[in-house]
Each structure stands twice: as structure tokens, then as C-alpha cells.
Amino acid sequence: MKNIGQMLKQAQEMQDRMAEMQERLAVAEVSGAAGGGLVQVTVTGKGEVKRIRIDKSLVLPDEVEVLEDLLMAAFNDAKAHLDAHVAEEMQKLTGGLKLPPGIKLPF
């Protein structure tokens, strides 16, 4: 029975650390860029777009498709940075413990 009590205690500690990590991620911001930095996108730790910056040289009527492609690329770059940040935080939280496939924490 002592092992079960210890496991429950460890599970509660893990849950507490997970909640702390989610709070840190909620205020985290990461940025991605495309076009050599001409387009920048900043996302929150929850993946919500917080800010988009576009160099004025791109704002030309004939260049709308290029701008759209750069926005998508910058967002995808920011998302990749966010995924790496979340993975790093999860590694700290789990102490390197590999989670089963399909389990995506904290979201």
C-alpha cells in the first residue's frame, strides 16, 4: 500500500508541475520569420497569433500572393518554435520520461 500512496503523491506533484508549466506557457511568446525577416509572426504559448509585422516594402498590390505565402511561412516558423519550446518544457517536467504515442501534453 505504501507504493500506491507514493505513486499518488508523485502523480499529484506531476499535476501541480503541469499546471505551473501551463501558466508559464500561457504568458510565453515566440516569434517566427519569413522572407529574411520581412514578415514576422509572434504567437502565444497557446498558439494564438499575437502580432504580425510586415516590412513596408512588401505592401504592393501586385505582391499580395507573395505576402500571403510569407505570412503562412512566418506563422509556421513561429509554430515550430512554439512546439520546440513546449517539448523542452515537457522534458523538464517529465525528467526525460517518454510519453506514449498520441499523448500530447499540456493541450
N, C-alpha and C positions, 0 to 999 in steps of 0.2 A: 504493500500500500504506500510505502514511503516514496517509491519510484513514481507512482501515479501523481501524488501530491507535488513532487518535484517537477514532473512534466507539466502539470497545470500551472505551476508558478512560472516556469520558463515560457509557456505559451502566453501568459498574461504579460510578462516582460516584453516578449516579442511584439505583442499587440500594442503595448504602450510605445515602444520604439517606432513601430509602423505609424502610429498616429503622429508622433513628433516629426517623422520624415515627411508625411503628407503635409503637415503645416509648413515645413521648410520649402517643399516643392510648390506650395500654393503661392508663395511670395517670390520664388525664383523666376528669373527671366534669362532666356538665352536668345542669341541672335544668329541669323544665317544671312548669307550674302550671295549675290549672283552678278554676273557681268562685271567682274573685277571690282565689286563693291558699289556699282552704280545703283543697285537695288538691295535694300536691307530690310529684313523682316525680323521683328522681335516677338517671341511667344512666351506665354507664362508657363509655369510648371505643369499646368493642366492642358497645355496645347492650344490655348486661345491666343489669337493674334492680338498683340498689344499695340504694335506700332509698325508702320511701313514707311520707309524713307526711299524716295526716288530722286536720283540726280536730275536736275532740270534739263540737262542735255538730251534726256530720253523722252521728254514730253513734246513729241512731234506727231501730228495727225497721221502721217504715213508710217509711223513706227509703233502703232498700237499693238500689233501682234507680237513684236519683239518684247515690248513692255510686259505683256501678259505672260509670255514664256519666262521672262526674268523673274516676275513676281512668283510664279509657281516654283521655279528653281530655288529662289531665296527661301520660300516657305519650307520646301522640302529639306533644304540645308539646315534651317533652324530646327525642324522636327528631328533630324538626325542628331543634332547637338543635344536636344532635349532627351531623346532616347538614351544617348550615351550617359548623360547626367543622371537619369533615373537608374540606369543599370549600375552606375558607380555607387549611388546611394544605397541601392538594394544590396550590393556586395558588402558594403559596410555594415548594413543592418543584419544580414544573414551570416556574416563571418565567412563568406565563400561557399556556403551551403547551396548546392544546386537545387532549384525548384523543379518539380516535374513539368514536362512539356505541357503547354496550354495554360499554365497558371501565370497570369500577368498581374503583378502587384506593382504599385498600390491601387491601380484602377482596374 
